[in-house]
Amino acid sequence: MGRILLIGRGDELSALLSASRSELREHDFERCAGNAEALQHLRARAVDVVVTDPSTAIAEDLALAREIARVRPGVRLIAVLAHAASREELIEALRAEVFACFTMPVDPHELSDMLRHALRATENTRNGIEVVSGVPQWFTMRVSCHRLTAERLVQFMIEYQRALPDQERDLLIAAFREMLLNAMEHGAGFDADKVIEVTAAKTARAIIYHFRDPGLGFNRDELAHAAQSGEPEHVLATALHRAEMGLRPGGFGMLIARQIADELVYNERGNEVLLIKHLT
């Protein structure tokens, strides 16, 4: 059983709390009115996850995250924001090891899923995203090859691309997620001790993602376990082949990425890829 501390007394938080409680019945929920009270609470009592007050600015949340790291190392903080954060603020949230960020209105089921991830996380998975360099138009991360870390990074990228129209952003993030999981699976075998390098960049005309994994690469012409088309018979054949190889269900990452991206460019070895989406 885990302990979740929610900060704030607003109606929005109450609505999220009631929905999340129904999906996380086995865990204890505790409340504090503000950040100062939350720190006093944490000094007296251990909790596993802290959810911030949507009414506070992200700068306050980041200050709280750093203080929590000093008072209670290992506690995961999920920042719930009233308004979209700037790219600079999201990069700083990654540096401060914030577990995840959400902008209101938050889907209660998505928040519940992230709370479950945070409750299952251990101290060593908490530091799975390292910002190597970061400016708003270009930032590079080292990411541990763990499914949990992938889900956290995808959520950060959703917020990072918040300015895009919803449908365009959803498609782009779907392609990003598939390429990220492909790099973790095929380049590192989901070995959490290995890292991949991920860069997100934006120019005046395009959004660019670069993935580099530690693997030996591959010959795309011989990649039988990845779906090459959406035809039902090919999908079935791919699923059966992956099951024989003991791979996770899927194999459609390259297909999805090819259909969504405007350009998909691999290096010679096949362990680096550029995903390019032109801006209209």
Secondary structure, 3 states (H helix, E strand, C coil): CCEEEEECCCHHHHHHHHHHHHHCCCCEEEEECCHHHHHHHHHHCCCCEEECCCCCCHHHHHHHHHHHHHHCCCCEEEEEECCCCCHHHHHHHHHCCCCEEEECCCCHHHHHHHHHHHHHCCHHHHCCEEEEEEECCEEEEEEECCHHHHHHHHHHHHHHCCCCCHHHHHHHHHHHHHHHHHHHHHHHCCCCCCEEEEEEEECCCEEEEEEECCCCCCCHHHCCCCCCCCCHHHHHHHHHHHHHHCCCCCCCHHHHHHHHCCEEEECCCCCEEEEEEECC
